[in-house]
Amino acid sequence: MKGIFKELKVKNLIFRNRIVMAPMCMYCADSEGYANDFHKIHYAARAIGGVGAIIIEATGVETRGRISNRDLGIWDDSHIEGLRKISDSIKKYGAVSGIQLGHAGRKCSVLSEDVIGPSAIHFNEEEKTLKTPREMTKKDIEEVAEKFKNAAKRADDAGFDFIEIHGAHGYLISEFLSPLSNKRNDEYGGNIENRVRFLKEVIIKVKEVWPNDKAIILRVSAEDYEKGGNTKEDMAKIILLVKDLGIDIVDVSTGAVVPAKINIYPGYQIPAGEYIKNNANIKVIVGGLITTGNEGTEIIESKRGDLVYIGRELLRDPNWVLNQAKNNGIKLEYLPKQYERGF
């Protein structure tokens, strides 16, 4: 089979096709970060619907690492049971299961928390749901890296096939990487080598507990869309500095580091992903307003990306992959028998 229906093997992962469900916050965990039946049903439905891999939404490595007080958590061992149910249900129906480990940094909207960032710079003074972060001390940096390590161990215990380290969209790791949000004067700020230091330390810590045979994906914002910010050229350099530490795939997104005007259109992020793929010599997941299988196939067949992430379209249609196969006259061996009469 061609295009998005090709199988792909990366380390321990066998993707039955090239479609990845992008991590999208559902904002429906309880205030302590516990998963519920909605999460299990929501993700299992997309596995039944044929996606190759599912990345569970941004999951906080500590309480102040949440984007909101309704985000999933992985900062305590008691979170493992609920997350394992989700992972098991995803794998039961044939998809590869992953979880995004994240820290919101200055974009934490839980105002009761001690909001932190690389520098004491507000994301947007007009955004009253956020507050100015406290600049992290070196002790803070060490402690948060340790939190990522502990979260990775829990993700393994919960049975996930891979983890995705969230280094995009203006959250903590992304804040360190961007010169727009990182104005530090120590070894964690300034040039690219310094700005990438925190990410390196996170990866090194994670590798202490994450099995060597399991894949690690890194999500990045390849363009800040603001003068003085990171570009795809900068991000390729950053990937070259970290990939040998254990990064197997890069999930390429853009923006959200600072408020910026972005010219959005179908496939608008593909050039950034293609550049990183070619210049950092690494497999990439790409996407951005992709809505049809033909668009995805063009990306794969032209070697502009290795996998394609789908977000909102999978919210609208859990059976998107099955429908794209039907529309192109392709019979999938993993079409659920219960659904055969519909396809």
C-alpha positions in Angstrom: 0.0 0.0 0.0 1.2 3.5 -0.7 1.3 6.7 1.1 -0.3 7.0 4.5 -1.2 3.3 4.5 2.4 2.1 4.5 3.7 0.3 7.5 6.7 1.9 9.3 9.1 0.4 11.9 11.1 2.6 14.2 12.9 1.0 17.1 10.2 -1.0 19.0 7.4 0.7 17.2 5.5 -0.9 14.3 3.1 1.7 12.9 0.4 0.0 10.9 0.1 3.2 8.9 1.6 6.7 8.9 -1.3 8.5 10.7 -0.6 9.7 14.2 -3.3 11.2 16.5 -1.8 14.4 17.6 -1.8 15.1 21.4 -4.8 17.4 22.2 -5.8 18.4 25.7 -9.3 17.3 26.6 -9.5 19.4 29.8 -11.6 16.8 31.6 -9.4 15.2 34.2 -10.3 15.9 37.8 -8.5 18.6 39.7 -5.9 16.0 40.8 -5.0 14.9 37.3 -6.7 11.5 37.3 -8.0 10.0 34.0 -11.6 8.9 33.7 -13.8 6.8 31.4 -14.0 9.6 28.8 -10.2 9.4 28.2 -10.3 5.6 27.8 -13.3 5.7 25.4 -12.0 8.7 23.5 -8.6 7.2 22.7 -9.9 3.7 22.1 -12.4 5.0 19.5 -9.5 6.4 17.4 -7.6 3.1 17.7 -10.7 1.2 16.5 -10.9 3.8 13.8 -7.6 2.8 12.4 -4.9 5.3 13.3 -1.4 4.0 13.5 -0.4 5.7 16.7 -2.0 7.8 19.4 -0.2 10.4 21.6 -2.1 11.1 24.8 -2.5 14.7 25.6 0.0 16.9 27.5 0.3 15.3 30.9 1.8 17.3 33.7 5.0 16.0 35.3 4.2 18.1 38.4 1.2 20.1 39.6 2.6 23.4 38.4 3.4 21.8 35.1 -0.3 21.6 34.2 -1.6 23.9 31.5 -5.0 23.9 33.4 -6.4 22.3 36.5 -8.3 19.8 34.3 -5.2 18.3 32.6 -4.0 14.8 33.1 -1.2 14.3 35.6 1.7 11.8 35.9 3.4 13.3 38.9 2.3 10.6 41.3 2.3 6.8 41.2 -1.4 6.8 41.8 -1.9 8.2 38.3 -0.4 5.0 36.7 -3.6 2.8 37.0 -5.8 5.2 35.1 -3.2 5.8 32.4 -2.5 2.1 32.0 -6.2 1.5 31.2 -5.9 4.1 28.4 -2.7 2.6 27.1 -4.1 -1.0 27.2 -7.3 0.1 25.3 -5.2 1.8 22.6 -3.0 -1.3 22.1 -5.9 -3.7 22.3 -7.3 -2.2 19.1 -4.0 -2.2 17.2 -2.5 1.3 17.5 0.8 2.2 19.1 0.4 4.0 22.4 2.3 7.1 23.5 2.0 9.8 26.1 3.2 13.4 25.9 5.2 14.4 29.0 4.9 18.1 29.6 5.5 21.1 31.8 3.5 24.3 31.1 6.1 26.7 32.5 4.9 30.3 32.3 1.7 29.1 30.5 0.3 27.3 33.6 -3.1 28.8 34.2 -3.5 27.4 37.7 -2.9 30.7 39.4 -2.6 29.0 42.9 0.6 27.4 41.6 4.2 28.7 41.8 4.5 29.5 38.1 8.0 29.2 36.8 10.0 29.9 33.6 13.5 30.4 32.4 13.0 34.2 32.8 10.5 36.4 34.6 8.7 37.3 31.4 5.0 37.2 31.0 3.6 35.3 28.0 1.1 38.1 27.3 0.3 40.9 29.7 -3.2 41.2 28.3 -3.9 37.5 29.2 -5.2 37.8 32.7 -5.5 34.0 33.2 -1.7 33.8 33.3 0.8 35.4 35.6 4.4 36.5 35.3 6.6 33.4 36.1 9.3 33.3 38.7 12.7 32.9 37.1 13.9 29.4 37.9 17.0 28.8 40.0 19.5 26.1 39.2 17.9 24.0 41.9 14.5 24.4 40.2 16.0 23.3 36.9 17.5 20.2 38.5 14.2 19.3 40.3 12.1 19.7 37.1 14.5 17.5 35.1 14.1 14.9 37.9 10.3 15.3 37.6 10.5 14.4 33.9 12.6 11.3 34.8 10.0 10.2 37.4 7.2 10.7 34.9 9.0 8.6 32.3 9.3 5.8 34.7 5.6 6.0 35.4 4.8 6.1 31.7 6.8 2.8 31.3 5.0 1.3 34.2 1.7 2.3 32.6 2.7 0.3 29.5 3.2 3.0 26.9 5.1 2.1 23.8 6.8 5.5 23.6 6.9 8.9 25.2 6.9 12.3 23.6 8.8 15.0 25.4 6.9 18.3 24.9 9.3 20.9 23.7 6.9 23.0 21.7 4.2 25.7 21.9 5.8 28.0 24.4 5.7 25.6 27.4 8.7 25.2 29.7 11.2 23.4 27.5 10.2 25.5 24.5 10.6 28.6 26.7 14.2 27.6 27.4 14.9 27.0 23.7 13.5 30.3 22.4 15.6 33.6 22.8 12.2 35.4 23.0 11.4 33.8 26.4 14.8 33.0 27.7 16.9 36.0 28.7 19.1 34.2 31.2 22.7 35.3 31.6 24.0 31.9 32.9 24.8 28.6 31.2 21.1 28.1 30.4 20.7 31.2 28.3 22.3 33.1 25.4 23.5 31.0 22.5 21.8 27.9 21.2 24.2 25.6 23.0 23.2 27.2 26.3 19.5 27.4 25.5 19.4 23.7 24.7 21.1 22.7 28.0 17.9 22.2 30.0 16.4 20.0 27.2 19.6 17.9 27.2 19.4 17.4 31.0 15.8 16.4 30.7 16.6 13.8 28.0 19.6 12.5 30.0 17.5 12.1 33.1 14.7 10.4 31.2 17.1 7.9 29.6 18.2 6.8 33.1 14.8 5.0 33.5 13.2 4.7 30.0 14.0 1.4 28.4 16.6 1.5 25.6 14.4 -0.5 23.3 11.6 2.0 23.5 11.4 5.1 21.3 11.5 8.7 22.4 9.8 11.4 20.4 10.5 15.1 20.8 7.9 17.7 19.9 9.2 21.1 18.9 8.0 24.5 17.6 10.2 25.0 14.5 9.2 28.6 14.0 8.5 31.3 16.5 7.0 33.6 13.9 8.5 36.7 15.5 11.7 38.7 14.9 14.6 37.4 17.0 12.9 34.1 17.6 13.8 30.5 16.5 13.5 29.5 12.9 13.5 26.1 11.3 17.3 26.5 10.7 17.8 27.1 14.4 15.6 24.1 15.3 17.6 21.8 13.0 20.7 22.9 14.9 19.0 22.2 18.2 17.9 18.7 17.0 21.5 17.9 16.0 22.6 18.8 19.5 20.2 16.4 21.2 19.3 13.6 18.8 22.3 11.4 19.8 21.2 11.5 23.4 18.3 9.3 22.4 15.7 11.1 20.3 14.3 8.7 17.6 11.6 10.9 16.0 10.9 14.7 16.0 7.3 15.8 16.0 7.4 19.2 14.2 4.9 21.9 15.0 5.3 25.7 15.1 4.4 28.8 17.0 2.8 29.6 20.4 6.0 30.7 22.1 4.8 34.3 22.0 1.6 35.9 20.6 2.2 36.2 16.9 0.2 36.4 13.6 0.5 33.2 11.7 -0.5 32.6 8.1 -2.4 29.3 8.4 -3.3 27.1 5.5 -3.4 23.3 4.8 0.1 22.0 5.2 1.6 25.3 6.4 4.0 23.5 8.8 5.3 20.9 6.3 8.2 22.9 5.0 9.6 23.2 8.5 9.3 19.5 9.1 10.9 18.7 5.8 13.8 21.0 6.5 14.5 19.4 9.9 14.1 15.9 8.4 16.7 16.7 5.7 19.1 18.8 7.7 19.1 17.0 11.0 18.8 13.5 9.3 16.0 12.3 11.5 12.5 10.9 11.1 9.7 13.5 11.5 6.0 13.7 12.1 4.5 16.6 10.3 1.0 18.1 9.9 -1.1 21.2 10.2 -4.7 21.4 8.9 -4.3 18.1 6.9 -7.8 16.9 6.2 -7.6 14.3 3.4 -5.7 11.1 2.8 -4.4 12.4 -0.5 -2.7 15.3 1.3 -1.1 12.9 3.7 0.0 10.6 0.9 1.6 13.4 -1.0 3.7 14.2 2.1 4.8 10.6 2.5 5.4 9.8 -1.2 7.4 13.0 -1.7 9.4 12.2 1.4 8.6 15.5 3.1 7.7 13.6 6.3 7.7 10.1 7.7 4.4 10.2 9.6 1.5 12.7 9.5 -0.3 13.9 12.6 -4.0 14.5 12.5 -5.7 16.6 15.1 -9.1 18.3 14.8 -10.1 16.0 11.9 -10.0 13.1 14.3 -12.2 14.9 16.7 -14.7 15.3 13.9 -14.3 11.8 12.6 -12.9 9.0 14.8 -13.0 6.7 11.7 -11.1 9.1 9.5 -8.5 6.5 8.5 -11.1 3.9 7.7 -13.0 6.5 5.6 -9.9 7.5 3.7 -9.2 3.9 2.9 -12.8 3.4 1.7 -12.7 6.6 -0.4 -9.5 5.3 -2.2 -10.7 1.7 -2.7 -8.3 0.3 -0.1 -9.3 -2.7 2.0 -7.5 -2.6 5.4 -6.8 -5.9 7.2 -7.4 -4.1 10.4 -10.9 -2.9 9.5 -13.0 -4.1 12.5 -15.3 -6.9 11.6 -18.1 -5.2 13.4 -17.8 -2.3 10.9 -17.3 -4.2 7.7 -20.9 -3.6 6.4 -20.2 0.1 6.6 -17.0 0.0 4.6 
